[in-house]
């Protein structure tokens, strides 16, 4: 991969998920240890933000349905 595109891989949150699955299913060892830290933290952050948004918009969900 060209160095110019490397930034896009690190900015994409799905890259970390893919690297974790590659490590677990293909390599059988930790090839990308940073991905194993970033992926769970990013998942928890997405869960927290989604929960906060849901709680804020909860009164309006009945009108949409």
N, C-alpha and C positions, 0 to 999 in steps of 0.2 A: 504494500500500500504506500502511496506517495506521502511524504511528510506533510504536505499541504492539507490532506484530508484527515490527518490524525486528530485534530481539534474537534472535528465533527463526531468522531467515534466517542471521544471522552465527554462530549456535551450531550450525547444521546443516552437517556436513561435505560433504554432497552438493550444497549450494548452490555451493560453490567449484568443484566439478567441473562443474556446469551452467554457471556463468559462464564458465569456460575454454572449454567447447565452444561456447557462444554467441559468444564473441569470435572463435574460429577459424573457425566455419562460417557464422555469420550476419553479424557485423559486419565481419570481415576485418581487424580492428585490435584493439589492447589497450584495451578499454573498462573492464576490471576488473583493473588491474595487481596489486592486493593478492591477488586470487584466484590469479594465476599464481605467487605465492610460497607461499601457504598450502597450495594443493592438492598440489604435489610434496612439501613437507615433511610434510604429514599422511599422504601415501601411504607415505613412507619410514618414518615413525613406526609406522604400522599394520603394515608389513612386518616391522620390527624386533620389535615386540611379539608378532606372530603367530609369528615364528621362535623367540623365547624361550619362549613357551608350548608350542610344539610340542616343543622340545628337552626341556623339563621333563616333559612328559606322554608322551614317546616310548616308554618301556618299557611303558606300559599300552595302547597302540594295538592290539597283537596280541590282547589279551583282548577288546577291543570288537569287532573284526572277526570 
